[in-house]
């Protein structure tokens, strides 16, 4: 249809030509070229001279800026559009602005705000529009909520609403959410059946994000069913659709599938290669999540500062109007009252601020270790118990890791406590790089640390524990001009073997830790009846003991 219109473009009025540019930009974004679409939309917003069209173009820019990882600019634009909602009188323009504001709040991990904007879309529904986009956004924003299941009525109602409205892209969005929930509920056969059902529509629509997501879901489901060859084909299809250097959660999951397949097949070289790609994608994705959160907070701080400045100017203008309305004596009296009020408010605000800061500081000190900044022993145990109870109700797994630095006493005795403190801090920093946001990390005492990996199976916990061990062993640590290397012994207990009782997990993780030290240190031992061991290269070794004559890895001073 756009091609037909372009053949008649010379007959269009200037306003119609600007609208044609807007449709071209929308198609460019739909096809995945968000950088080009952003340039087109910015030109329309800045130069079309049409306030309604400028609002629509700015709304579409929000999603493109998010895909291009221009988060700070996206959130600045989101705040500007949100503050100008009352001035947007065109129902369709307001509808589009609210739609993209909802998506931008999902990008900022603010699901409540995303749902709020989505529901506002229903208040002034434009002619010809349906409830489908609003319902789709509300479901997508609630995806991470455990209350949303494959049998939730609101999910099925949203699908039916979009199907009745003739909106195939939204229908497929919701079906892919359904596939994700099936996967979360460990129903891979249903995932495959659903993907086979919607495959013709996905091919017809050619929506890049849907095609990529569908192949990733298919790869994971086939892996769960043990259909390794088909799973590999689907995962490679995801890679073929990605751009060079692209970082995404979908790519991360595809590389994880390929790594697990080659590991199951015993192809160590291929498995290692895919695992390296997976770690790059995983770190990039986590960095991207952090960048989004930081950008959102930065914009909110700037917005707050601007709001305070505006309020200050507004108050000054009010005072000037009051001065002109009153005679000299009334003005002097008013100034005196205002000054007293400002002093009282300033004193009260200062006192409340100091009190709140002291409360937060004391709360943090009571929960965190003073040296490393992570949870202290008491708070770690309390939080771990709560998390384990929650996981038990949801029937999810977890791993408890106990870490002890090898020959740490020699560090203090040989190099002093300042070096020992530096080693503890750097060890914590290394561990954090390998952990996920939901993992609990605490110092249990001295050089011993505890980590609770929520939603983690035993083999995943072993991978994480061994990465931590390797990273500690490979990282020089120092204080001042002195540099040393140190290793760690790690014990692991899993709820798959030991259940969700924290006391039992702690005992078995400690027992595994002592076996790791007895077996030569610098290794991982997992409790599993007789126990599993990892040697210094991270390769599983059967049996309760390692090879004889293993040299302990202790502290080595570097030139």
N, C-alpha and C positions, 0 to 999 in steps of 0.2 A: 504493500500500500504506500509506503514512503517513497519507493522508487517511482510509482505512478505520479505522486504529488510533485516530485522533483522535476519530472518532465514538463510540468506546467508551472514551475516556480516563477518564471518571468511574469506571469499574470497575477501573482499574489501581491497583496498590499504589503507595505513595510511591517505592519503588525503581524500579518499572517506569516511572513518570512521569518520573523523572530520566533514565532511559535513552531515553525518547521525546524529551526535550529534546535529548539528545546527537545523536540521529538527525536532528532538525530542524536543528541547527547544522551537521551534516555536509552536508545538502542545500543549506543556504544558502551554504556555502563552495563546493560543487560548481558552483553557479550564478554564482559570481563576486563575491558580496557579502561580501568577507572582513572588512570592518570590523564588520558586524552579526554575522557568525559568531564573531568573536573575543570580542565581548561575551557571547554565549551560552555559549561554551566556558569563558570565565573564570569565569562564575557556576557552571557545573557543577563545575569543578575546585575552587573555593573552598567550595562549600556543599552538595554532594551527600552528603558524608560517606562516600563509597564510594571507597576508595583505587584500585581497579582502574579504575573509570570516570573518576576524576580523572586517572589516567595517560593514558588514551585521549584525553580532552579536551585535556590539555596537549600531547600529541603532535600532534593536529590543529592546535593553535594555531600551531605552528612554521611551517607552510607559509603560513598566513594572515598572520602577522606579516611574513614575507618579502615577500609580495605588497603589503602595505601600507607597505613600506619602513621598518618599525620594527626595523631590523637589530640594534641593540644589545640591545633587549629579547629579540629572537629568539635571539641567541647566548647571552645569560644563561640563558634557559630551556633551550636545548640543553645547556649545561654541567650544569645542574641535573638534567636527565633522564639524561644520560650517567653522572653520578656516582651516580645512584640506580638504575641498571639491575639490580644484584644484588637489590634489594629488590622488584622487580616479579616476582611469581611466576606471574601469569596469562599463559599462552603468547600469547594474542591481543593483550593489552595490550603485552607486550614486543615482539611482532612489529610493532605499529603505531608504538611508540616508535622502534625501530631504523629503520623505513621513513622516518619524518619526520626523524630525525637524519641519515640519509644525504642526504635532500633539502637540509637546512640546510647541510651541508658543501659541497654543490655550489654553494649560494648564496654561500658564503664562498670559493669557488674553491679548495677543498681536495679534489681528486678522489680522492686516495689514501684519505683518511678516509671519503669517501662510499662507495667500493668496500668498505672494511673493514666498515662498518656493514651494507651490503647483504649481504655474505657471512655476517655473524653472524645474519641473518634465517633462513638455511638450517639453522643449528645446532639450533634449537628450533622447528620448523615446527608451527604450531597445527593441530589437526584441521580438515579442510575447506579449508585454505589450500594453495596450490600454490607452486612455485618461481618463478612468473611475476613477481610484484612485485620480487623480489630480482634476477632476471636483467635485467629492464627497467631497474632503477636502475643496475646495473653498466654496461650499454651506454650509458645517458644520461651517466653520469659520465665515460665514456671518449670522448665524442663528439668532443672537440677533438684527440684523439690521431691522428696521421697513420697509425698502424698499423690503425685501424678504417676499413675500406673497404666498398664495397657488396657485395663477395664474401666478407667475413669470416664464417667458419663460426659464430662465437659470436652474431653478429647474427641470422642466419637461425634458429639453434637457439632463441634467445630468442623470436622471433616464433612459432615452432611451439609452444614451451612455453606461451605465453600463449593461443594459439588453442585448444590442446587443453584448457586450463583454463577456457575460456569466459569470458575476460576481454577484452571488446572495447576498453575504454578503453586498456589497456596495449598491446594489439595495434596500435591506431592510433598510440599514442605512438611505438612502435618503427618503424612504417611512415613516420611523419613524420621520424624520424631518418634512415631510409633515403632519403627524398626530399631531405633536406639534404645527405647524402653524394653522391647523384647530382648535385646542383647543384654541389657542390664539385668533382666529377669532370668537370664540363662536359658533362653528359648531360641536357639539358632535356627531350628527348622522353620519356625514362624517368620524369622527374618528373611530367609531365602524365599519362602513362599510369597511374602509381601513384595520383595524386590522383583521377583519374576512377574508379579501381577502389574506393577507400575512401570516396568522397563519400556514397553512401547510408548507410553506417554512421555517418559523422560527423553527418549530418543527423538520424539516429535518436537518437544519444546526446546531441546538443545540449550538448556540453562546450565551453564558451566558448574555452578556450585552444587546443583542437584546431582549431576552425573558423577562428579568426583566423590561426593558423599555416599552415593549409592554403591559405588565400587568398593569403597573403604568398608562399609557395613557388610557387604557380601564377603570380602576377604576375611574379616574377623569371624563371621558366622561359619564359613566353610572351614576355617582353622579349628573352631570349636567342635565341628562335626568330624574332624580328622580327614577331610578331603583336601589334602595338602597341595596337590597339583593345581586344582581349580582355585584354591585360595591364593596360590602364588600368582596365577594369571590375573586375578582380580586386583591384587596388590600392585602388580607391575602396571596395570592399567591406570591406577591412581598416579603412579610416578610419571607415566607418559603424558598425562594431562597437565602436569605442573610446569611452572616456569623455572628456568635455572636460578638457583639461589633462593627460591621461595621457601618460607618457613610457615608451617601451619600445623594445627592439631591433627588434621586429616593425614598429612604426609607423615607425621610422627607415628600415627597408628599403623599406617601402611608399612613403614620400615620395621616396626615392631613385629608385625605379622611375618614379614620375610625373614627376619632374624630367627623367630621361633621355628619356622618351617625348616630352615637350613640347620638349625641346632638339632631338631628332631631327626633329620636325615643324616646327621653326623658330618656335615660339610663345614668343618671348623673355619676354614678361610672365608667362605662366603658368609657364614654367620657373623664372623667378626666384622667384616666389611659393612654388612647391614646394621649391625649393632652400633658401629661408629656413626653411621648416618642417623640412626635413631637418637643417639645421645645429642648430636648436633641439633636435630629438630626439637627434642625435648627441652634442651636448654634454651633454644631460641623461642619456643612457645612460652616457657615460663618467664623469660625476659620480656616477651611481648605483653604478657598479662601484667607484669610489674610496671612496664612503661605506660600502659593504659591507666592503671591506678594512680601513678604519679602524675600523669598529665591531667587527670580529672581533679586531683587535689590541688594542683598548681593553679588551674583555671578557677576553681572555687575560691582559693585564697585571693587571687586578683579581683574576682568579682566582689568578694566581701570588702576588700579595700576600696574598690570603686564605689560600692554602695555606701560605705561609711563616709567617704568624701562627699558624695552627693547629699547625704543626710546632713552633713556639716554645713554645706552651702545652703541647703534649704532652710536650716535653722537660722543661719545668718540673715537670709532674706526676710524671714518672718520677723526677726528682731528689728530690721531696718524699717519695715512697714509699721511696726508698732511705735517706733520712735517718731515717725512722721505724724502719727495719729494722736500722740499725747503731747502735752505741754512739757516744758523743761523739767518741772518738778516730778511729774509722773514718770518721765523717762528715767530720771535719776533713781527714783524708787524702784522702777522695774529692773533697771540694771543691777541694783543691789540684790533684789530677790533672785534674779537669774544667776548672779555670781554665787550666791549662797547655795542655790540648788545645784549648780554645776560642781561646786566643791563637794557637796554631800554625795552627789552621784559618783564623782570621781573617786572620793574616798571609799564609798561603798563598793564600787566596781573593783578598785584596787585590792580592797580587803578580800572580796569574794574570789578574785583571781588568785591571790596568794594562798588563800585557804584551799581552793580547788587544786592548785599546783602541788601543795604540800600533801594533800590526800592522795593524789595520783602517784607522787613520788614514794610515799610510804607504802602504798599498795604494791608498786613495782618492786620495791626493796623486799617486801615480804614474800613475793612470788619468784624472784629471779636471783640467780647467783651473782654476787657483787663483782666477781672477776671477769667471768665470761659473758654475762648478760643473758644466758639461757635459763630455763626453769631450774629452781633449786630442787633438792631431793623431795621435800614434803609436797611442793606444788606439783611436781612431775608425777608423783605417785597418785595424788588426788585426781589430776586431770586424766591420767591413764585409766584409772578405775572407771571414771564416767564414760570415757570413749569406748572401753571394752564392753560395758553394759549396753550402750547404744548399738554397737556392732553385733552383739549377741542377739538383740531383739530383731535386727535386720538380717540376721544369719549371714553376716559378712565376716571375712577373715582378717587377721592382723598378725604382725610379727613383733616380738620384743627383742631388741638388740642390746647387749651389754658390751661396752668397749673399755679396755684397760690398756694404757700406754705401757709398753715394755720397758723395764729397767728405768722407770721414771725417777726413782730415788737417786740414781747415779747422776741424773741431770742436775738436781738440786745440790747434791754433795760436791759435784765436780765444777759446775758452772755458776752455782748460786741460785737463789730463789727468783731473782729477776728473770733469768733465763727460763726457769721452770714455768713462771707465769706466762711468759711470751709463748712458750710451746703450747700451753693449755689454750690460750686465745687463738693461736693459729690452727690448732687441731679443730676447735669449734668451727672456725671459718671454713675449713676444708670439708667438714661433715655437712655443713649447711648447703654447700654447693651441690651435694648429691641428694638432698632431701626435698620433699614436696611440701607445699604450704600447709597441708593438713597433718603432717607428721609432727609428733611431740618429741622434744629434744631437751634433756635435762642433765645436769651434773649431779651425780649420785654421791660424790665425795672424792676428794683428792684428785687422782688422775682417772677416775672411773666415770663413764657417761652412760646414759640410757636413752634409747630411741624406741618409740612406739610407731610402727608403720601401719596406719589404718587402711583398711580395704586392700590388704596386701597378702598374696598367697606366699607359701613357704619358699617356692623357687624364686619368686620376685624378691623376697627379703634377702635370700642368699646373694642374688645379683647385686643388690644395693650394698649389703654388708661388705662384699668383696671389693666393690668399687671404692668404698671408704677406706678399706685396708690398703689397697694399692695406692690410692691418692696420698694417704699419710706417709706410706713408705717411700714414695717418690718425691715428696716435697721437702726441700731443705728448710729448716726453721732456724731462727736466730734472734739475737738481741744485741743491739750495737753492731760491732764488727765481728762477732763470733757466730758461726753457723754450724748447726749439727743436723743429723738425720735421726729419725726415731721411727719405730714401728709400733703396731698395735695388735693385740690379741682380741678376738671378737667371739662372743657366744650368742647364739640365736635360738629362740624358742618361738614356736608358731601355734596359733590357736587350732590349726588343723590337727595337731598332735596332742596339744596340752589343754585345749579348751580355753574358755574366756576368763578363767579365774586369775587375777593379777598376781596373787601370791605364788601360785604354782608356776606361772610364766617366769616370774623373777627367779625362783629357785632353779628352774631348769635352764634359764639363760645363764645364770651364774655358774651352774655346774658345767655347761658347755664352755664357758669362758675359762674355767680352771683347766679343763681338758686341753683347750687351745694352748694355754701356757705350758702345760705338762708335755705337750707334743712338740714343743720347740719354739713356741711364740710366732708372731707375725703370720697368723693364719685365722681362718674362720671355722668354727665348729657349730653345727646346727644340731639341736636336740631332736632325735627321732627314734626313740627306743634305744638302739645301740649307738646312734649318732652318725652324722655325716661330717666329713672334714674337707677343707679346701687347702691345697698346698700353696706355696708362695706365688705361683703363677695363676692361682684361682681355679685350677683344674680339680674336679671332684675326685676324691680318693676313698674307696670303700674301706669299711672296717673301722675299729675304734682307735687305731694308732697309725702314725705316719712312719715313713721309712726311717730306719735307724741311722744315727750319725748326723741328723739334720743340725745345721749350725744355727744357734739362736741369733735373731736379728736384734741388736740392741742399739746403742747410741754411738754414732761415729762422728768425730769432729772433722770438718772439711777445711782444706787450705783456703 
